[in-house]
Amino acid sequence: MMRRILLLLLAMAAPAAAQDYPPRDIRFLNAFAPGGTSDLLGRVLAEQLSQQMGRRVVVDNRTGASGAIAAGELARAAPDGYTLLLVSMSMMAVLPQMQRLPYDTDRDITPIVNVANVYNILVASPASGIQTWQDVRRMAQERPGALRCATVGPGSSQQLSCALFMSLTNTRLEQVGYRGGAPAILDIVAGRVEVMWGNMPEYLAQIRAGGLRPIAYGAASASPLLPNLPVMSQDGLPNFVIPNWFGVAGPGGMSPALVQRINAEVNRAMMAPEVQRRFEENAMLRIGGSQADMIRQIGQDRERWGAVIRDHDIKPD
């Protein structure tokens, strides 16, 4: 009887707690290194949420293991809305299918709202001599394993891009793993690694400065920021399309009322003119929507990438 009373009291308190949220600062975990797309997106969102909610939303970068370190920390947190995580498509839809994790993605993480899609793009070091994606295929065929491809770890969109390219072209590249896009870019600019598929926003500054050479899109279409680059799926490699999105998640066991409150705040933040401007200038496409929309997207991507992983025998490393 006492247990039933306690559960009833907690259920009655949840809507009130959601209405009062947040009476203190929020910790916003980020799974990747400063300087990359995830970090940029997380900080843009944190700044706007801080302004509109009147409490600091503090970005905390916890890098490593393709996002599993940050996700594991989230999974251990209290489900009170004061620890959130910017999750990627790979963390929610791919990584659970590729390796054993120290947490249960479905039980220990609560999807809240999808935030943004980013364009996948292939870039190369200017010192590599690579001008087209066909150059990558030719060089990898001529010298298997000699061409180096930067990734940010197993299950990431960068790793999937490289692995899928090798499978579709019957080539072999050496995959070099990093904790985030920013340190990988430094090595490409320096000529220590030749190529990388990844998130367009984190390449733009170096593309404009001449440190990186844009080669082609791995996305389904071209961005207005670089409209003349070829799209690989329309330029001889029809099955090569790499979508990538980022969303906000909390620990498992969050109350529906609290999830709804945070979802509403994030959707409101994405409508702010400054957020929309920074999304557009960094090649990010706003998503938003309900928790159900995000859960549906995760399910669709798990099905798609599960089939790709099995059909092309893509391995974590």
C-alpha positions in Angstrom: 0.0 0.0 0.0 2.8 2.4 0.9 4.5 1.7 -2.4 1.3 2.5 -4.3 0.9 5.8 -2.4 4.6 6.7 -3.1 4.1 6.0 -6.9 0.9 8.1 -6.9 2.7 11.0 -5.2 5.5 10.9 -7.7 3.1 10.8 -10.6 1.3 13.8 -9.2 4.5 15.7 -8.6 6.0 15.1 -12.1 3.8 17.7 -14.0 4.5 20.3 -11.3 8.2 19.6 -11.5 8.1 20.0 -15.3 6.3 23.4 -14.9 9.0 24.7 -12.5 11.8 23.3 -14.7 14.6 24.4 -14.6 15.4 25.9 -11.1 19.1 25.3 -11.6 21.7 25.0 -14.3 21.7 22.2 -16.9 24.6 20.1 -17.9 24.6 19.5 -21.6 27.0 16.6 -22.5 28.7 16.5 -25.9 30.3 13.3 -27.1 32.8 14.8 -29.4 35.8 17.2 -29.3 35.5 21.0 -29.4 35.7 22.4 -32.9 33.5 19.8 -34.6 30.0 19.9 -35.9 28.5 18.3 -32.7 30.3 20.9 -30.5 29.2 23.8 -32.7 25.6 22.7 -32.8 25.6 22.0 -29.1 27.0 25.4 -28.2 24.5 27.3 -30.5 21.6 25.4 -28.9 23.0 25.8 -25.3 23.4 29.6 -25.8 19.8 30.0 -26.9 18.3 27.7 -24.3 20.3 29.6 -21.6 18.8 32.9 -22.8 15.2 31.7 -23.0 15.1 29.6 -19.8 17.1 32.0 -17.6 19.5 29.3 -16.4 22.9 28.3 -17.7 23.1 25.3 -20.1 26.7 24.3 -19.7 28.3 22.3 -22.5 30.5 19.4 -21.1 32.6 17.6 -23.7 33.1 13.9 -22.8 34.8 12.4 -25.8 35.8 8.9 -26.8 34.5 5.5 -27.9 32.3 7.0 -30.7 30.1 8.7 -28.2 29.7 5.7 -25.8 31.6 7.5 -23.0 29.2 10.4 -23.0 26.2 8.2 -23.5 27.3 6.0 -20.6 27.5 9.1 -18.3 24.1 10.1 -19.4 22.7 6.7 -18.6 24.0 6.9 -15.1 22.4 10.3 -14.4 19.2 11.0 -12.6 16.2 11.4 -14.9 15.4 14.9 -13.7 16.3 16.9 -16.8 19.5 18.4 -15.4 21.8 16.2 -17.5 21.1 16.1 -21.2 23.2 14.8 -24.2 23.4 15.9 -27.8 23.2 12.5 -29.5 24.1 11.7 -33.1 22.4 9.3 -35.6 25.3 6.9 -35.2 25.0 6.8 -31.4 21.3 6.0 -31.4 20.9 3.9 -34.6 24.3 2.4 -35.6 26.5 1.9 -32.6 24.1 -0.4 -30.8 24.1 -2.7 -33.8 27.9 -2.8 -34.2 29.3 -3.5 -30.7 28.4 -4.3 -27.1 27.8 -1.2 -25.0 27.9 -0.7 -21.2 24.4 0.6 -21.3 21.1 -0.3 -23.0 20.3 2.4 -25.6 16.6 1.9 -25.4 16.2 1.5 -21.7 18.9 4.0 -20.4 18.5 6.8 -22.9 15.3 8.9 -23.5 15.0 10.5 -27.0 13.5 14.0 -26.6 13.7 15.9 -29.9 15.7 15.8 -33.2 17.5 19.0 -33.9 19.4 19.2 -37.2 20.5 17.3 -40.3 24.0 18.0 -41.7 25.4 17.4 -45.1 28.0 14.6 -45.6 30.9 15.7 -47.8 34.2 14.2 -48.9 37.3 16.4 -48.4 40.9 15.8 -49.3 44.3 17.3 -48.4 45.5 19.6 -51.2 48.8 17.8 -51.0 47.1 14.5 -51.9 46.6 15.3 -55.6 42.9 14.1 -55.3 40.5 16.1 -57.4 37.5 13.8 -57.7 36.0 10.8 -55.8 37.0 8.7 -58.8 40.6 9.6 -57.9 40.1 8.1 -54.5 38.8 4.9 -56.0 41.7 4.7 -58.5 44.4 5.4 -56.0 43.0 2.9 -53.5 42.8 0.2 -56.2 46.4 0.9 -57.3 47.8 0.9 -53.8 45.5 -1.0 -51.4 45.8 0.3 -47.8 48.1 3.2 -48.7 45.4 5.9 -48.8 44.4 7.0 -45.3 40.8 7.9 -44.4 40.1 9.8 -41.1 37.1 8.7 -39.0 35.9 9.6 -35.5 35.5 6.0 -34.4 33.5 2.8 -34.9 29.8 3.3 -35.9 30.3 7.0 -36.7 28.9 8.4 -40.0 32.6 9.1 -40.9 33.5 5.4 -40.4 30.4 4.2 -42.1 31.1 6.4 -45.1 34.6 5.0 -45.5 33.6 1.4 -45.0 30.6 1.7 -47.4 32.8 3.3 -50.0 35.3 0.5 -49.7 32.6 -2.1 -50.0 30.9 -0.5 -53.0 34.2 0.1 -54.9 36.0 -3.0 -53.9 38.9 -1.0 -52.5 40.8 -0.8 -49.2 41.7 2.4 -47.3 43.5 2.6 -44.0 41.0 4.0 -41.4 42.6 6.4 -38.9 40.4 7.1 -35.8 40.2 10.3 -33.9 38.2 11.6 -30.9 36.5 14.3 -33.1 36.4 16.0 -36.4 38.6 18.9 -35.4 41.8 16.9 -34.6 41.2 14.9 -37.8 41.0 18.0 -39.9 44.3 19.3 -38.5 46.0 16.1 -39.8 44.4 16.3 -43.2 45.4 20.0 -43.6 48.9 18.9 -42.6 48.9 16.1 -45.2 49.3 13.3 -42.6 45.9 11.9 -43.8 44.6 12.1 -47.3 40.7 12.0 -47.1 37.7 12.1 -44.9 34.0 11.9 -45.3 32.1 13.8 -42.6 30.0 16.7 -41.5 30.2 19.7 -43.9 29.9 22.4 -41.1 33.3 21.6 -39.5 35.1 21.7 -42.9 33.8 25.1 -44.1 36.5 27.3 -42.5 39.4 25.3 -43.9 37.7 24.9 -47.3 37.4 28.7 -47.5 41.0 29.1 -46.3 42.3 26.6 -48.8 43.4 24.0 -46.2 40.9 21.4 -47.4 39.8 20.6 -50.9 36.1 19.8 -51.2 35.6 16.8 -53.5 32.0 15.5 -53.6 28.8 15.1 -51.5 28.0 11.9 -49.7 24.6 13.4 -48.9 21.5 12.9 -51.1 21.8 16.4 -52.5 24.1 19.5 -52.7 24.2 22.3 -50.2 23.5 25.9 -51.4 26.8 26.8 -49.8 28.8 24.7 -52.3 26.2 24.0 -55.1 28.6 23.0 -57.8 30.2 20.0 -56.2 29.1 16.6 -57.6 26.8 14.4 -55.5 28.4 10.9 -55.5 25.0 9.0 -55.7 24.3 11.0 -58.9 27.9 10.7 -60.2 28.5 7.0 -60.6 28.0 5.6 -57.1 24.2 5.4 -56.8 23.9 3.6 -53.4 26.3 6.0 -51.6 24.1 8.2 -49.5 25.1 9.0 -45.9 22.5 10.9 -43.8 23.4 12.3 -40.4 21.4 14.1 -37.7 21.8 15.3 -34.1 19.2 15.4 -31.4 18.7 15.9 -27.7 18.3 13.0 -25.3 18.0 12.5 -21.5 18.5 9.6 -19.1 16.1 6.7 -19.1 13.0 6.9 -17.0 12.2 10.6 -17.6 8.6 11.6 -16.9 6.5 12.3 -20.0 5.7 15.8 -18.7 9.4 16.7 -18.4 10.2 15.3 -21.8 7.4 17.4 -23.3 8.7 20.5 -21.5 12.3 20.1 -22.8 11.0 19.2 -26.3 9.0 22.4 -26.3 12.0 24.5 -25.2 14.3 23.0 -27.8 11.7 23.5 -30.6 11.3 27.1 -29.4 15.1 27.6 -29.4 15.3 26.4 -33.0 12.9 29.0 -34.2 15.0 31.9 -32.8 16.4 34.1 -35.7 20.0 33.8 -34.4 19.8 30.0 -34.3 18.3 29.9 -37.8 21.0 32.2 -39.1 23.8 30.1 -37.6 22.3 26.9 -38.9 22.1 28.3 -42.4 25.6 29.7 -42.5 27.0 26.3 -41.2 25.1 24.0 -43.6 22.7 22.6 -40.9 19.1 21.9 -41.7 16.6 22.3 -38.8 14.4 19.3 -37.9 12.5 19.7 -34.7 9.2 18.0 -34.0 7.9 15.7 -31.4 9.5 12.9 -29.3 7.6 10.4 -31.4 9.1 11.9 -34.6 12.6 11.3 -33.2 11.8 7.7 -32.0 10.4 7.0 -35.5 13.6 8.4 -37.2 15.8 6.2 -34.9 13.8 3.1 -35.9 14.0 3.9 -39.6 17.8 4.4 -39.4 18.4 1.3 -37.4 16.6 -0.7 -40.1 18.5 1.0 -43.0 21.9 0.8 -41.4 21.4 -2.7 -40.0 20.8 -3.9 -43.6 23.8 -2.0 -44.9 26.1 -3.3 -42.1 25.0 -6.9 -42.8 24.9 -6.7 -46.6 28.4 -5.0 -46.9 29.9 -6.8 -43.9 30.9 -3.5 -42.3 33.1 -4.0 -39.2 33.6 -1.6 -36.3 37.3 -1.1 -37.1 
